[in-house]
Structures are given as structure tokens and as C-alpha cells.
């Protein structure tokens, strides 16, 4: 995803969203002096509303990269792909490390949930593809009403 106008976007999109054409190397464009020398979508001078690329020597095209919602990290749908570093809940409870079962035992461990970003950290995630509709975590709270949030 890209934040604001995508001036700092460093993704790996290489094709135009509007016409499907491959991106030219920025070294061969009028922005070669400020763009990174690759074929990825960029917005090196901040002149466009979103990352784009040159598909010919004179034609530019937007890449259709979705905007980020917070922390410059994507959060879409139910948050299954969220990889941000938020480690407290909306009720200000500290998240429990996913690799521990204290104070709340759970089954979200190891490689089985690597696809959801579960690991040795306490960041909010959503390891249930059909789940709550947002990221969550087990908390360190001993209050039975906040064992997860």
C-alpha cells in the first residue's frame, strides 16, 4: 500500500493499472535524476496523486496501489494481512506475546499461523480468516472480560 501520495512507496508493482503495460526503467525517463533506477511504480517528485510509472517515453499511468490506513502499513478487509506494530488494544490493554500461553493459553503458535504474521512478538493480528473483522490480540490483563481484545 502507499501512504498519502506515495512519495516513499517502495513496493514491487511493475505494471500500469489502467492499461496493463509494463513499467519502463526510471533511468530512461525524464525523472531519471530523482527516481530510483528500477522498473517499479514510484512517485519520485510527488507530482502525482499516487505511485505511477512510465509505459512509454512520454506516457505515464497510475499503478492502482491501494492507500494505507495507518502506520504506513496496510489494513484491509478483516486485517489478516496486517503487519503493523500496534501492540495495545483499543481499550488500552497490552498485547500478550503470541509465542506464550501466559496469562491466556491459546492455539495460535508456530509455523501453522505464519501466514497471519504470528510469531515472537505481541503485535495485533487476525489469524482467523473468518474471524472478528479486525485485528486483535490476547492481552496481558488478568481481567476475565479482557482476555482478548
FIKE-909248 format. One record per residue (C-alpha): residue number from 1; residue in three letters; chain; x, z, y. Coordinates in steps of 0.001 Angstrom, whole numbers. Example, Ala and Ser with C-alpha at 12.3 -4.5 7.8 and 13.67 -1.06 7.14 Angstrom:
<atom><num>1</num><residu>Ala</residu><chaine>A</chaine><east>12300</east><up>7800</up><north>-4500</north></atom>
<atom><num>2</num><residu>Ser</residu><chaine>A</chaine><east>13670</east><up>7140</up><north>-1060</north></atom>
//
This chain:
<atom><num>1</num><residu>Unk</residu><chaine>A</chaine><east>0</east><up>0</up><north>0</north></atom>
<atom><num>2</num><residu>Unk</residu><chaine>A</chaine><east>1063</east><up>-328</up><north>3600</north></atom>
<atom><num>3</num><residu>Unk</residu><chaine>A</chaine><east>795</east><up>2221</up><north>6386</north></atom>
<atom><num>4</num><residu>Unk</residu><chaine>A</chaine><east>-585</east><up>1147</up><north>9771</north></atom>
<atom><num>5</num><residu>Unk</residu><chaine>A</chaine><east>656</east><up>-2418</up><north>10384</north></atom>
<atom><num>6</num><residu>Unk</residu><chaine>A</chaine><east>3170</east><up>-2360</up><north>7527</north></atom>
<atom><num>7</num><residu>Unk</residu><chaine>A</chaine><east>6382</east><up>-2462</up><north>9586</north></atom>
<atom><num>8</num><residu>Unk</residu><chaine>A</chaine><east>8056</east><up>-248</up><north>6969</north></atom>
<atom><num>9</num><residu>Unk</residu><chaine>A</chaine><east>6398</east><up>-1799</up><north>3911</north></atom>
<atom><num>10</num><residu>Unk</residu><chaine>A</chaine><east>8881</east><up>-2274</up><north>1055</north></atom>
<atom><num>11</num><residu>Unk</residu><chaine>A</chaine><east>6663</east><up>-3397</up><north>-1804</north></atom>
<atom><num>12</num><residu>Unk</residu><chaine>A</chaine><east>7187</east><up>-6259</up><north>-4224</north></atom>
<atom><num>13</num><residu>Unk</residu><chaine>A</chaine><east>4367</east><up>-8629</up><north>-3227</north></atom>
<atom><num>14</num><residu>Unk</residu><chaine>A</chaine><east>5706</east><up>-12200</up><north>-3155</north></atom>
<atom><num>15</num><residu>Unk</residu><chaine>A</chaine><east>2632</east><up>-14372</up><north>-2663</north></atom>
<atom><num>16</num><residu>Unk</residu><chaine>A</chaine><east>131</east><up>-15089</up><north>65</north></atom>
<atom><num>17</num><residu>Unk</residu><chaine>A</chaine><east>-3311</east><up>-13571</up><north>-444</north></atom>
<atom><num>18</num><residu>Unk</residu><chaine>A</chaine><east>-5079</east><up>-16387</up><north>1390</north></atom>
<atom><num>19</num><residu>Unk</residu><chaine>A</chaine><east>-3572</east><up>-19412</up><north>-338</north></atom>
<atom><num>20</num><residu>Unk</residu><chaine>A</chaine><east>-1618</east><up>-18034</up><north>-3313</north></atom>
<atom><num>21</num><residu>Unk</residu><chaine>A</chaine><east>1576</east><up>-19775</up><north>-2250</north></atom>
<atom><num>22</num><residu>Unk</residu><chaine>A</chaine><east>4929</east><up>-18102</up><north>-2946</north></atom>
<atom><num>23</num><residu>Unk</residu><chaine>A</chaine><east>6762</east><up>-16481</up><north>-59</north></atom>
<atom><num>24</num><residu>Unk</residu><chaine>A</chaine><east>9883</east><up>-18106</up><north>1324</north></atom>
<atom><num>25</num><residu>Unk</residu><chaine>A</chaine><east>13084</east><up>-16138</up><north>1641</north></atom>
<atom><num>26</num><residu>Unk</residu><chaine>A</chaine><east>13105</east><up>-14479</up><north>5055</north></atom>
<atom><num>27</num><residu>Unk</residu><chaine>A</chaine><east>16655</east><up>-15808</up><north>5545</north></atom>
<atom><num>28</num><residu>Unk</residu><chaine>A</chaine><east>15052</east><up>-19239</up><north>6003</north></atom>
<atom><num>29</num><residu>Unk</residu><chaine>A</chaine><east>12523</east><up>-18149</up><north>8659</north></atom>
<atom><num>30</num><residu>Unk</residu><chaine>A</chaine><east>12504</east><up>-17646</up><north>12436</north></atom>
<atom><num>31</num><residu>Unk</residu><chaine>A</chaine><east>12652</east><up>-13865</up><north>11783</north></atom>
<atom><num>32</num><residu>Unk</residu><chaine>A</chaine><east>15832</east><up>-14033</up><north>9689</north></atom>
<atom><num>33</num><residu>Unk</residu><chaine>A</chaine><east>17736</east><up>-11915</up><north>12203</north></atom>
<atom><num>34</num><residu>Unk</residu><chaine>A</chaine><east>15440</east><up>-8872</up><north>11765</north></atom>
<atom><num>35</num><residu>Unk</residu><chaine>A</chaine><east>13826</east><up>-9303</up><north>8323</north></atom>
<atom><num>36</num><residu>Unk</residu><chaine>A</chaine><east>15289</east><up>-8176</up><north>5030</north></atom>
<atom><num>37</num><residu>Unk</residu><chaine>A</chaine><east>16770</east><up>-11176</up><north>3164</north></atom>
<atom><num>38</num><residu>Unk</residu><chaine>A</chaine><east>14274</east><up>-11431</up><north>289</north></atom>
<atom><num>39</num><residu>Unk</residu><chaine>A</chaine><east>11008</east><up>-13137</up><north>-665</north></atom>
<atom><num>40</num><residu>Unk</residu><chaine>A</chaine><east>8783</east><up>-10042</up><north>-331</north></atom>
<atom><num>41</num><residu>Unk</residu><chaine>A</chaine><east>5949</east><up>-9591</up><north>2154</north></atom>
<atom><num>42</num><residu>Unk</residu><chaine>A</chaine><east>7045</east><up>-7824</up><north>5342</north></atom>
<atom><num>43</num><residu>Unk</residu><chaine>A</chaine><east>6076</east><up>-7291</up><north>8965</north></atom>
<atom><num>44</num><residu>Unk</residu><chaine>A</chaine><east>9598</east><up>-7067</up><north>10382</north></atom>
<atom><num>45</num><residu>Unk</residu><chaine>A</chaine><east>8702</east><up>-7214</up><north>14080</north></atom>
<atom><num>46</num><residu>Unk</residu><chaine>A</chaine><east>5301</east><up>-5505</up><north>13874</north></atom>
<atom><num>47</num><residu>Unk</residu><chaine>A</chaine><east>3634</east><up>-8553</up><north>15399</north></atom>
<atom><num>48</num><residu>Unk</residu><chaine>A</chaine><east>1015</east><up>-8985</up><north>12680</north></atom>
<atom><num>49</num><residu>Unk</residu><chaine>A</chaine><east>-1788</east><up>-6623</up><north>11667</north></atom>
<atom><num>50</num><residu>Unk</residu><chaine>A</chaine><east>-389</east><up>-6337</up><north>8121</north></atom>
<atom><num>51</num><residu>Unk</residu><chaine>A</chaine><east>2555</east><up>-7488</up><north>5988</north></atom>
<atom><num>52</num><residu>Unk</residu><chaine>A</chaine><east>2771</east><up>-11265</up><north>5694</north></atom>
<atom><num>53</num><residu>Unk</residu><chaine>A</chaine><east>5147</east><up>-13970</up><north>4607</north></atom>
<atom><num>54</num><residu>Unk</residu><chaine>A</chaine><east>6159</east><up>-17494</up><north>5441</north></atom>
<atom><num>55</num><residu>Unk</residu><chaine>A</chaine><east>4820</east><up>-20026</up><north>2968</north></atom>
<atom><num>56</num><residu>Unk</residu><chaine>A</chaine><east>6476</east><up>-22949</up><north>4765</north></atom>
<atom><num>57</num><residu>Unk</residu><chaine>A</chaine><east>8941</east><up>-23237</up><north>7649</north></atom>
<atom><num>58</num><residu>Unk</residu><chaine>A</chaine><east>6098</east><up>-22879</up><north>10168</north></atom>
<atom><num>59</num><residu>Unk</residu><chaine>A</chaine><east>3173</east><up>-21354</up><north>8268</north></atom>
<atom><num>60</num><residu>Unk</residu><chaine>A</chaine><east>2630</east><up>-17624</up><north>7807</north></atom>
<atom><num>61</num><residu>Unk</residu><chaine>A</chaine><east>-6</east><up>-15970</up><north>5682</north></atom>
<atom><num>62</num><residu>Unk</residu><chaine>A</chaine><east>-1147</east><up>-12350</up><north>5187</north></atom>
<atom><num>63</num><residu>Unk</residu><chaine>A</chaine><east>-401</east><up>-10803</up><north>1815</north></atom>
<atom><num>64</num><residu>Unk</residu><chaine>A</chaine><east>-3594</east><up>-8763</up><north>1425</north></atom>
<atom><num>65</num><residu>Unk</residu><chaine>A</chaine><east>-1845</east><up>-5449</up><north>810</north></atom>
<atom><num>66</num><residu>Unk</residu><chaine>A</chaine><east>-4257</east><up>-2506</up><north>986</north></atom>
<atom><num>67</num><residu>Unk</residu><chaine>A</chaine><east>-3700</east><up>181</up><north>3588</north></atom>
<atom><num>68</num><residu>Unk</residu><chaine>A</chaine><east>-2581</east><up>3692</up><north>2665</north></atom>
<atom><num>69</num><residu>Unk</residu><chaine>A</chaine><east>-4942</east><up>6557</up><north>3320</north></atom>
<atom><num>70</num><residu>Unk</residu><chaine>A</chaine><east>-2487</east><up>9434</up><north>3817</north></atom>
<atom><num>71</num><residu>Unk</residu><chaine>A</chaine><east>1122</east><up>10464</up><north>3369</north></atom>
<atom><num>72</num><residu>Unk</residu><chaine>A</chaine><east>2048</east><up>6781</up><north>3248</north></atom>
<atom><num>73</num><residu>Unk</residu><chaine>A</chaine><east>1074</east><up>6943</up><north>-429</north></atom>
<atom><num>74</num><residu>Unk</residu><chaine>A</chaine><east>-1876</east><up>5046</up><north>-1871</north></atom>
<atom><num>75</num><residu>Unk</residu><chaine>A</chaine><east>-5035</east><up>6859</up><north>-2873</north></atom>
<atom><num>76</num><residu>Unk</residu><chaine>A</chaine><east>-7690</east><up>4528</up><north>-4183</north></atom>
<atom><num>77</num><residu>Unk</residu><chaine>A</chaine><east>-10717</east><up>4950</up><north>-6401</north></atom>
<atom><num>78</num><residu>Unk</residu><chaine>A</chaine><east>-10550</east><up>8252</up><north>-8282</north></atom>
<atom><num>79</num><residu>Unk</residu><chaine>A</chaine><east>-6880</east><up>8769</up><north>-7449</north></atom>
<atom><num>80</num><residu>Unk</residu><chaine>A</chaine><east>-5490</east><up>8000</up><north>-10920</north></atom>
<atom><num>81</num><residu>Unk</residu><chaine>A</chaine><east>-2598</east><up>6081</up><north>-9323</north></atom>
<atom><num>82</num><residu>Unk</residu><chaine>A</chaine><east>-1883</east><up>8591</up><north>-6527</north></atom>
<atom><num>83</num><residu>Unk</residu><chaine>A</chaine><east>1819</east><up>9588</up><north>-6466</north></atom>
<atom><num>84</num><residu>Unk</residu><chaine>A</chaine><east>1969</east><up>11672</up><north>-3304</north></atom>
<atom><num>85</num><residu>Unk</residu><chaine>A</chaine><east>3460</east><up>15133</up><north>-2907</north></atom>
<atom><num>86</num><residu>Unk</residu><chaine>A</chaine><east>404</east><up>17160</up><north>-1917</north></atom>
<atom><num>87</num><residu>Unk</residu><chaine>A</chaine><east>746</east><up>20467</up><north>-3797</north></atom>
<atom><num>88</num><residu>Unk</residu><chaine>A</chaine><east>-2124</east><up>22538</up><north>-2467</north></atom>
<atom><num>89</num><residu>Unk</residu><chaine>A</chaine><east>-5869</east><up>22096</up><north>-2788</north></atom>
<atom><num>90</num><residu>Unk</residu><chaine>A</chaine><east>-8494</east><up>21550</up><north>-134</north></atom>
<atom><num>91</num><residu>Unk</residu><chaine>A</chaine><east>-9208</east><up>25297</up><north>-488</north></atom>
<atom><num>92</num><residu>Unk</residu><chaine>A</chaine><east>-5522</east><up>26079</up><north>258</north></atom>
<atom><num>93</num><residu>Unk</residu><chaine>A</chaine><east>-4684</east><up>27103</up><north>-3313</north></atom>
<atom><num>94</num><residu>Unk</residu><chaine>A</chaine><east>-1161</east><up>26367</up><north>-4554</north></atom>
<atom><num>95</num><residu>Unk</residu><chaine>A</chaine><east>-999</east><up>23951</up><north>-7472</north></atom>
<atom><num>96</num><residu>Unk</residu><chaine>A</chaine><east>390</east><up>25052</up><north>-10833</north></atom>
<atom><num>97</num><residu>Unk</residu><chaine>A</chaine><east>3290</east><up>23055</up><north>-12307</north></atom>
<atom><num>98</num><residu>Unk</residu><chaine>A</chaine><east>1868</east><up>20544</up><north>-14804</north></atom>
<atom><num>99</num><residu>Unk</residu><chaine>A</chaine><east>4548</east><up>21458</up><north>-17365</north></atom>
<atom><num>100</num><residu>Unk</residu><chaine>A</chaine><east>3462</east><up>25107</up><north>-17555</north></atom>
<atom><num>101</num><residu>Unk</residu><chaine>A</chaine><east>456</east><up>26807</up><north>-19080</north></atom>
<atom><num>102</num><residu>Unk</residu><chaine>A</chaine><east>522</east><up>29799</up><north>-16790</north></atom>
<atom><num>103</num><residu>Unk</residu><chaine>A</chaine><east>-1654</east><up>31051</up><north>-15372</north></atom>
<atom><num>104</num><residu>Unk</residu><chaine>A</chaine><east>-4045</east><up>28400</up><north>-16757</north></atom>
<atom><num>105</num><residu>Unk</residu><chaine>A</chaine><east>-3452</east><up>26803</up><north>-20191</north></atom>
<atom><num>106</num><residu>Unk</residu><chaine>A</chaine><east>-4237</east><up>23089</up><north>-20368</north></atom>
<atom><num>107</num><residu>Unk</residu><chaine>A</chaine><east>-3556</east><up>19995</up><north>-22450</north></atom>
<atom><num>108</num><residu>Unk</residu><chaine>A</chaine><east>-2110</east><up>17682</up><north>-19785</north></atom>
<atom><num>109</num><residu>Unk</residu><chaine>A</chaine><east>1535</east><up>17695</up><north>-20908</north></atom>
<atom><num>110</num><residu>Unk</residu><chaine>A</chaine><east>4349</east><up>15281</up><north>-21599</north></atom>
<atom><num>111</num><residu>Unk</residu><chaine>A</chaine><east>4550</east><up>11560</up><north>-22089</north></atom>
<atom><num>112</num><residu>Unk</residu><chaine>A</chaine><east>891</east><up>11235</up><north>-23038</north></atom>
<atom><num>113</num><residu>Unk</residu><chaine>A</chaine><east>-39</east><up>11597</up><north>-19342</north></atom>
<atom><num>114</num><residu>Unk</residu><chaine>A</chaine><east>2995</east><up>9950</up><north>-17740</north></atom>
<atom><num>115</num><residu>Unk</residu><chaine>A</chaine><east>711</east><up>7061</up><north>-16724</north></atom>
<atom><num>116</num><residu>Unk</residu><chaine>A</chaine><east>-1057</east><up>9534</up><north>-14375</north></atom>
<atom><num>117</num><residu>Unk</residu><chaine>A</chaine><east>2165</east><up>10824</up><north>-12823</north></atom>
<atom><num>118</num><residu>Unk</residu><chaine>A</chaine><east>2021</east><up>14132</up><north>-14700</north></atom>
<atom><num>119</num><residu>Unk</residu><chaine>A</chaine><east>5450</east><up>15759</up><north>-15001</north></atom>
<atom><num>120</num><residu>Unk</residu><chaine>A</chaine><east>7640</east><up>18659</up><north>-13976</north></atom>
<atom><num>121</num><residu>Unk</residu><chaine>A</chaine><east>6037</east><up>19207</up><north>-10539</north></atom>
<atom><num>122</num><residu>Unk</residu><chaine>A</chaine><east>2924</east><up>20730</up><north>-9001</north></atom>
<atom><num>123</num><residu>Unk</residu><chaine>A</chaine><east>1545</east><up>17715</up><north>-7131</north></atom>
<atom><num>124</num><residu>Unk</residu><chaine>A</chaine><east>-2137</east><up>16811</up><north>-7177</north></atom>
<atom><num>125</num><residu>Unk</residu><chaine>A</chaine><east>-3046</east><up>14131</up><north>-9717</north></atom>
<atom><num>126</num><residu>Unk</residu><chaine>A</chaine><east>-6073</east><up>12821</up><north>-11607</north></atom>
<atom><num>127</num><residu>Unk</residu><chaine>A</chaine><east>-5173</east><up>12491</up><north>-15298</north></atom>
<atom><num>128</num><residu>Unk</residu><chaine>A</chaine><east>-8801</east><up>11863</up><north>-16285</north></atom>
<atom><num>129</num><residu>Unk</residu><chaine>A</chaine><east>-9675</east><up>8210</up><north>-15732</north></atom>
<atom><num>130</num><residu>Unk</residu><chaine>A</chaine><east>-13381</east><up>9056</up><north>-15889</north></atom>
<atom><num>131</num><residu>Unk</residu><chaine>A</chaine><east>-12920</east><up>12340</up><north>-14048</north></atom>
<atom><num>132</num><residu>Unk</residu><chaine>A</chaine><east>-13743</east><up>14148</up><north>-10892</north></atom>
<atom><num>133</num><residu>Unk</residu><chaine>A</chaine><east>-13471</east><up>11245</up><north>-8494</north></atom>
<atom><num>134</num><residu>Unk</residu><chaine>A</chaine><east>-10419</east><up>12643</up><north>-6710</north></atom>
<atom><num>135</num><residu>Unk</residu><chaine>A</chaine><east>-7033</east><up>14139</up><north>-7370</north></atom>
<atom><num>136</num><residu>Unk</residu><chaine>A</chaine><east>-6879</east><up>17788</up><north>-8389</north></atom>
<atom><num>137</num><residu>Unk</residu><chaine>A</chaine><east>-4612</east><up>20368</up><north>-9964</north></atom>
<atom><num>138</num><residu>Unk</residu><chaine>A</chaine><east>-4671</east><up>23606</up><north>-11872</north></atom>
<atom><num>139</num><residu>Unk</residu><chaine>A</chaine><east>-3992</east><up>26380</up><north>-9389</north></atom>
<atom><num>140</num><residu>Unk</residu><chaine>A</chaine><east>-1790</east><up>29450</up><north>-9474</north></atom>
<atom><num>141</num><residu>Unk</residu><chaine>A</chaine><east>-4795</east><up>31504</up><north>-8402</north></atom>
<atom><num>142</num><residu>Unk</residu><chaine>A</chaine><east>-5947</east><up>34234</up><north>-10764</north></atom>
<atom><num>143</num><residu>Unk</residu><chaine>A</chaine><east>-9444</east><up>33942</up><north>-9296</north></atom>
<atom><num>144</num><residu>Unk</residu><chaine>A</chaine><east>-11644</east><up>32510</up><north>-12098</north></atom>
<atom><num>145</num><residu>Unk</residu><chaine>A</chaine><east>-13504</east><up>30360</up><north>-9547</north></atom>
<atom><num>146</num><residu>Unk</residu><chaine>A</chaine><east>-10305</east><up>28512</up><north>-8625</north></atom>
<atom><num>147</num><residu>Unk</residu><chaine>A</chaine><east>-8512</east><up>27811</up><north>-11912</north></atom>
<atom><num>148</num><residu>Unk</residu><chaine>A</chaine><east>-8585</east><up>24154</up><north>-10859</north></atom>
<atom><num>149</num><residu>Unk</residu><chaine>A</chaine><east>-9492</east><up>22506</up><north>-7587</north></atom>
//
